[in-house]
Amino acid sequence: MAPAQRATAGQPPQAVFEMVRRTPLAIAAQALMLGLVIVLASLPWWADLGTMSSAVEFLYYLAIAQLWNLLAGYGGLVSIGQQAWLGLGAYVLVAFALHTDYNPYWALPLGGLAALVLAWPASRLLFRLNGAYFAVGSWVIAEVFRLFFANVTSLGGGTGTSITSSLMAIDEWWLDALSVWSALSIAVLSVLGVYLFLRSRHGLALTAVRDSETASGALGVPVQKVKLTVYLASAFGFGVVGVLVYLVKLRVSPDAAFSVEWSALAFLIVIIGGFGTIEGPIIGAIVYFVLRSLLADYGSWYLVSLGVLAIAVMLVERRGIWGAIQARTGIELFPIQRRIRRRDLTDPGK
């Protein structure tokens, strides 16, 4: 956008005003993240199996946290049933692996598409509900899926099934490499997709709907269309992640694939890192993995610690860790709002 100039009559302009979004700090931070992405992409050539497994797990938790944050943090649609689409993706993988001879990694987009297709009729029901009723309704849909797949014996039934045999023909190095590259692609696309969406006019409409459906509707914002877009996008992403998760875990069961723990962990990561920010899920995912590493010898106590930390954050700083940092410093690594910058032309140093 061309700078807007302001001048008094008969005098040259003394200042110009520019519409800016990216700051030098944001550009530097994004360049650093690009370097980190390149390092992660090179893991198969130098890292051990444990490092690659941890990286893959971190990346898919980051992806589901970003997707849940898009839905709840920016869209105001607090769902505790997104595991429905993750589990559906897992069972698309099972069907693909057990009943075709193709490389199971081709199931990644299919898991997302299956979730996308079934999320549309589910949304028609859920969008009749608000607040806590929407959250409970989303969980009920996940439970319906769990019970359904527990009774499909051709996909393993209630005890689940292994997909190990479908991967035995693939070289071990390629298995590890494909897992890392798939996880990295999903995580990068989730962050970049959310960032670009929020910078668009659709992102502005989404935040307006979150703040007030009635007011945004009165201003001409297509409320149902905006809500449907983010719900379907989140479902698609969860479906893809579901395929990836069980390509790594190798065994799928209804209780694990449709566990509410998936949504609970996404919720805790986002709350700790920062609700309604792109940076928050990144910070929250790092905190989660640090806690898990420090308390690895104490069983599930890391989950208790994560819950206690989330409660403390909600009591002390409801905006989360990144929200507190941003409020005190004004730093934005992924700026999505336009800002007006004034440059004084009378100052030769500007």
Secondary structure, DSSP 8 states (H G I E B T S, - for coil): ---EEE--TTS---EEEEEE---HHHHHHHHHHHHHHHHHHTHHHH--HHHHHHHHHHHHHHHHHHHHHIIIIIT----S-THHHHHHHHHHHHHHHHH--S-GGGHHHHHHHHHHHHHHHHHHHHTT--THHHHHHHHHHHHHHHHHHHT-GGGTGGG-EE-GGGGTTS-HHHHHHHHHHHHHHHHHHHHHHHHHHHHSHHHHHHHHHHH-HHHHHHTT--HHHHHHHHHHHHHHHHHHHHHHHHHHH-EE-HHHHT-THHHHHHHHHHHHH-TT-SHHHHHHHHHHHHHHHHTGGGTTHHHHHHHHHHHHHHHH-TTHHHHHHHHHH---SS--S-EEEEEETT-TT-
